[in-house]
Amino acid sequence: MLDSALFASAMNCHLVVSHLLWPAIAGAPPCSELELPALETLIARGQRALIEGGSTERWLASGFGVRRDGETALAPFSFRGEGGAPGAHGWLRADPVHLRIHADRVVLADASRLSITADEAGQLVAALNAHFAQSDIAFLAPRSDRWYARLEKAPLLRTTPTAEVTGRDIGSCLPTGDDQARWRSIFNETQMLLHEHPCNQRREQRGELTVNSLWFWGAGTYSQ
């Protein structure tokens, strides 16, 4: 028989279940007959606590102490999760996105709306690396929908995870901090480069959303 104290300690865990509660506006039918007895038992026996709002990414960064001067510094850990080796470099997520002007706002659509192929990701990242060859920035795309910027050192920024900007006006979510001028300039520069790329011209001809920008967030190093 297991020692009760050991058993209690072993069962002390946190579960992160994104979008667990179906939005009321969507109506009941999609989940009206859904039965989750094991999850119901865990919730019934668990403890409830109020935590800071925000995305799953922000919760993970807070829960595991992956923060640097207020920044949700997840990029190197995310890259490690892709099977990469972050080393001592600085990292940023450089998520491929589509920006669209809507009235007086610029609204972001994330990669889940873009269906980027591996070939398209390779072409666009190659163009970015050729353009920034004389800088300390190298772009990598271990997945077609998640890209990264590798640097000599992590920039001093406070950024907003892509998940928190999707469907919103980007104006209040642009990077701030000591290095904001440089990275807002790079943000604009990448837009001009991607807009003119033949890959995006072909997407537009097919009636698809273009990959016309990158969203930078998660600045940090693996060692923190």
KOLMAR-748149 format. One line per 2 residues: number of its first residue (from 0); for each residue x, y, z of C-alpha. Coordinates in pm, 1 decimal, padded with zeros to 6 digits. Example, Ala and Ser with C-alpha at 12.3 -4.5 7.8 and 13.67 -1.06 7.14 Angstrom:
% KOLMAR-748149
0 = 01230.0:-00450.0:00780.0 | 01367.0:-00106.0:00714.0
END
This chain:
% KOLMAR-748149
0 = 00000.0:00000.0:00000.0 | 00129.0:00349.2:-00091.5
2 = 00212.2:00588.7:00186.8 | -00073.2:00843.2:00199.9
4 = 00160.5:01143.9:00229.1 | 00364.6:01028.3:-00071.7
6 = 00048.6:00966.3:-00271.3 | -00087.4:01313.0:-00190.7
8 = 00242.0:01473.1:-00293.9 | 00257.3:01277.6:-00618.6
10 = -00093.6:01389.9:-00713.4 | -00023.3:01760.3:-00665.7
12 = -00021.9:01886.7:-01023.8 | -00147.7:02165.8:-01246.1
14 = -00350.7:02100.6:-01561.5 | -00361.2:02358.3:-01841.0
16 = -00659.0:02294.3:-02069.8 | -00693.1:02569.6:-02327.5
18 = -01048.5:02668.1:-02423.9 | -01197.5:02423.1:-02174.8
20 = -01518.8:02621.5:-02133.0 | -01720.7:02656.4:-02451.9
22 = -01815.4:03023.2:-02511.1 | -02181.9:03089.2:-02437.1
24 = -02219.9:03283.3:-02761.8 | -02146.4:02962.2:-02958.0
26 = -02454.2:02787.1:-02812.9 | -02484.7:02451.1:-02639.3
28 = -02521.4:02190.3:-02920.9 | -02147.8:02125.4:-02986.6
30 = -02093.6:01998.1:-02631.6 | -02443.4:01919.0:-02504.1
32 = -02382.7:01541.3:-02489.0 | -02012.2:01553.1:-02409.8
34 = -01922.7:01344.8:-02102.4 | -01584.0:01378.7:-01933.7
36 = -01607.7:01180.4:-01608.1 | -01234.0:01175.0:-01535.4
38 = -01201.3:01550.6:-01586.6 | -01512.9:01609.8:-01377.4
40 = -01356.3:01413.1:-01091.7 | -01031.1:01610.5:-01110.1
42 = -01215.6:01942.3:-01112.0 | -01438.0:01835.2:-00820.4
44 = -01135.7:01741.9:-00608.4 | -00918.2:02031.4:-00713.2
46 = -00875.7:02377.3:-00566.5 | -00982.8:02697.0:-00737.2
48 = -00765.6:03007.6:-00738.0 | -00780.7:03340.1:-00917.0
50 = -00479.7:03406.2:-01140.1 | -00364.7:03686.2:-01365.7
52 = -00559.8:03698.1:-01690.9 | -00408.7:03649.4:-02033.9
54 = -00310.9:03373.1:-02271.1 | -00190.1:03022.8:-02196.7
56 = 00158.3:03144.5:-02291.3 | 00152.2:03413.6:-02025.7
58 = 00025.8:03165.1:-01763.8 | 00305.2:02921.1:-01847.2
60 = 00570.2:03192.2:-01828.0 | 00438.8:03304.0:-01489.4
62 = 00393.4:02951.0:-01353.9 | 00746.2:02840.1:-01445.3
64 = 00921.7:03168.6:-01373.1 | 01011.0:03230.7:-01737.7
66 = 01004.3:03608.5:-01717.8 | 01273.7:03870.6:-01766.5
68 = 01212.3:04232.8:-01669.5 | 00839.6:04190.7:-01723.1
70 = 00879.5:04007.6:-02053.3 | 00711.4:03671.3:-02122.0
72 = 01045.3:03521.5:-02229.6 | 00924.0:03195.5:-02384.6
74 = 01089.9:03202.0:-02728.7 | 01404.2:02996.8:-02644.0
76 = 01197.9:02740.4:-02451.4 | 00949.8:02716.5:-02736.0
78 = 01239.3:02658.5:-02977.5 | 01377.1:02390.2:-02746.8
80 = 01036.1:02225.6:-02757.9 | 01065.4:02209.6:-03138.4
82 = 01378.7:01997.9:-03092.0 | 01618.4:02289.6:-03143.5
84 = 01922.4:02384.8:-02937.6 | 01886.2:02745.0:-02811.1
86 = 02245.0:02765.2:-02682.7 | 02351.1:03102.0:-02542.2
88 = 02178.2:03306.4:-02813.9 | 01896.0:03550.6:-02766.2
90 = 01563.5:03448.1:-02916.0 | 01232.7:03591.4:-03030.0
92 = 00928.7:03421.4:-03169.0 | 00874.5:03563.7:-03517.3
94 = 00528.8:03425.6:-03591.7 | 00407.4:03455.4:-03952.8
96 = 00082.7:03653.7:-03958.0 | -00151.3:03847.3:-04184.1
98 = -00230.7:04211.0:-04108.8 | -00542.3:04368.5:-04252.8
100 = -00658.6:04730.1:-04235.7 | -01010.7:04743.4:-04094.2
102 = -01154.7:05094.7:-04071.0 | -00900.8:05285.4:-03860.6
104 = -00740.5:04970.9:-03715.8 | -00482.8:04713.8:-03822.2
106 = -00610.4:04368.0:-03725.2 | -00395.9:04053.7:-03695.4
108 = -00480.8:03703.2:-03819.3 | -00248.1:03432.0:-03687.2
110 = -00094.8:03136.4:-03873.0 | -00395.4:02913.0:-03803.4
112 = -00575.7:03113.5:-04073.3 | -00294.8:03093.8:-04329.1
114 = -00224.6:02723.2:-04400.4 | 00139.9:02797.9:-04481.1
116 = 00314.8:02510.8:-04657.9 | 00667.4:02397.0:-04568.1
118 = 00785.3:02514.3:-04910.9 | 00636.0:02861.1:-04861.4
120 = 00791.1:02889.6:-04515.9 | 01129.5:02790.2:-04657.4
122 = 01110.8:03048.2:-04936.9 | 01001.5:03332.8:-04711.4
124 = 01257.0:03258.1:-04439.0 | 01533.2:03235.0:-04701.1
126 = 01435.4:03580.2:-04829.0 | 01437.2:03720.7:-04475.4
128 = 01782.0:03576.3:-04404.8 | 01921.0:03714.4:-04731.3
130 = 01783.8:04059.2:-04649.5 | 01919.2:04062.1:-04291.9
132 = 02247.2:03884.1:-04375.4 | 02458.8:04176.9:-04252.4
134 = 02279.7:04197.7:-03916.6 | 02287.5:03975.9:-03607.9
136 = 01944.6:03828.6:-03693.9 | 01888.4:03479.3:-03834.1
138 = 01539.8:03346.0:-03900.7 | 01445.0:02979.7:-03856.0
140 = 01123.0:02790.3:-03929.2 | 01126.4:02448.9:-03758.4
142 = 00751.9:02445.6:-03831.1 | 00570.4:02621.1:-04111.5
144 = 00346.9:02805.6:-03863.8 | 00605.6:02889.7:-03593.1
146 = 00913.5:03090.4:-03683.4 | 01197.3:03226.7:-03472.2
148 = 01458.0:03502.4:-03477.8 | 01800.5:03412.6:-03333.9
150 = 02023.8:03694.5:-03212.2 | 02357.8:03744.4:-03040.3
152 = 02173.2:03857.7:-02729.1 | 01810.3:03896.5:-02630.5
154 = 01666.4:04242.1:-02699.4 | 01527.4:04445.8:-02412.4
156 = 01159.3:04435.3:-02496.8 | 00816.9:04384.1:-02345.6
158 = 00600.4:04211.2:-02601.1 | 00254.2:04058.6:-02636.2
160 = 00207.1:03690.1:-02730.6 | 00044.6:03635.9:-03069.4
162 = -00246.9:03453.7:-02905.2 | -00342.8:03773.1:-02721.7
164 = -00334.6:03989.5:-03035.5 | -00523.1:03763.2:-03277.2
166 = -00835.8:03935.0:-03405.3 | -00743.3:04260.8:-03232.9
168 = -00601.5:04598.1:-03328.8 | -00223.0:04570.7:-03297.5
170 = -00172.5:04937.8:-03205.6 | -00158.0:04892.5:-02829.2
172 = 00033.5:04562.6:-02853.1 | 00351.3:04667.9:-03034.3
174 = 00682.3:04606.6:-02852.4 | 00793.0:04852.8:-02587.0
176 = 01117.7:04881.2:-02391.9 | 01474.6:04997.4:-02449.7
178 = 01503.9:04829.0:-02791.5 | 01156.2:04914.2:-02917.6
180 = 01274.4:05161.4:-03185.9 | 01490.8:04901.7:-03357.1
182 = 01230.6:04626.2:-03345.5 | 00943.4:04843.8:-03460.4
184 = 01165.4:04937.6:-03755.4 | 01239.4:04568.6:-03825.9
186 = 00865.8:04498.8:-03795.7 | 00797.2:04751.1:-04074.3
188 = 01093.6:04632.6:-04281.8 | 00978.1:04270.7:-04280.8
190 = 00632.5:04379.4:-04394.4 | 00772.6:04550.6:-04703.0
192 = 00991.2:04251.0:-04785.2 | 00714.0:03994.1:-04744.0
194 = 00458.4:04202.0:-04935.2 | 00675.2:04196.4:-05247.7
196 = 00771.9:03829.1:-05232.6 | 00651.1:03612.7:-05527.0
198 = 00522.3:03353.9:-05280.7 | 00272.7:03604.5:-05145.0
200 = 00179.1:03722.9:-05491.3 | 00085.8:03364.6:-05579.5
202 = -00116.6:03330.6:-05257.4 | -00304.1:03648.2:-05341.7
204 = -00380.2:03521.8:-05692.8 | -00525.8:03205.6:-05537.4
206 = -00746.3:03414.9:-05308.7 | -00553.3:03317.7:-04993.2
208 = -00445.1:03546.9:-04711.2 | -00085.2:03657.2:-04758.1
210 = 00191.7:03613.3:-04502.9 | 00254.9:03986.3:-04493.3
212 = 00413.4:04037.0:-04151.6 | 00591.1:03879.9:-03856.2
214 = 00480.5:03918.5:-03495.6 | 00776.4:03935.5:-03256.5
216 = 00735.7:03827.1:-02895.3 | 00888.0:03620.1:-02614.8
218 = 01237.5:03776.2:-02604.4 | 01479.5:03582.3:-02387.4
220 = 01765.0:03337.1:-02348.0 | 01750.9:02971.8:-02248.5
222 = 01952.0:03031.9:-01931.6 | 01751.1:03343.2:-01831.9
END
